[in-house]
Amino acid sequence: MIEVEHTLEIERPADEVFDYLSNVARLPEWQESAERVEVEGELREGARFREVRSFMGRRATSTVEVTEYRRPTRFSLHVVEGPVKYAVEHALEDLGGRTRITFVARGGTDRIPRLMRGTVRRMVERQFVKDLGSLKRRLEGAVADSSATTRAGGACP
């Protein structure tokens, strides 16, 4: 089993971070491996969606189930059908306008040769941290974009 844990803070309120994070249709905006996500109906605990990802030159389609959906503090999911079994937990903590998120991802290694597991773990962790940096930049950039719009709007006649 590969396990990766990472914590970061985002300069946005927890409810806004949760809403963006749990909008799985937007995964391709901030996760490099995500190509497409198909969601039917309302996202809630027990809901399922299909995703297409590319990793290490391979494309995979999976069915993912939401296992926790407690706005704005917990959002977790796991693969129920697909070539790579994994689960991701997101714990959000409101810090008064900022949000601390702890991400824990666990994935099966039964299809990976034993000698390659360390290398694969490092690759997964590196990509995980890169994607979370993208999430942070995207959400914090929204603050800068909205304040820039307000400033520009105020300057125009």
Sequence and secondary structure as in RCSB ss.txt:
>XXXX:A:sequence
MIEVEHTLEIERPADEVFDYLSNVARLPEWQESAERVEVEGELREGARFREVRSFMGRRATSTVEVTEYRRPTRF
SLHVVEGPVKYAVEHALEDLGGRTRITFVARGGTDRIPRLMRGTVRRMVERQFVKDLGSLKRRLEGAVADSSATT
RAGGACP
>XXXX:A:secstr
 EEEEEEEEESS HHHHHHHHT GGGHHHH TTEEEEEE S   TT EEEEEEEETTEEEEEEEEEEEEETTTEE
EEEEEESSS EEEEEEEEE SS EEEEEEEEE  TTS GGGHHHHHHHHHHHHHHHHHHHHHHHHHHHHHHHHHH
HHHHH  
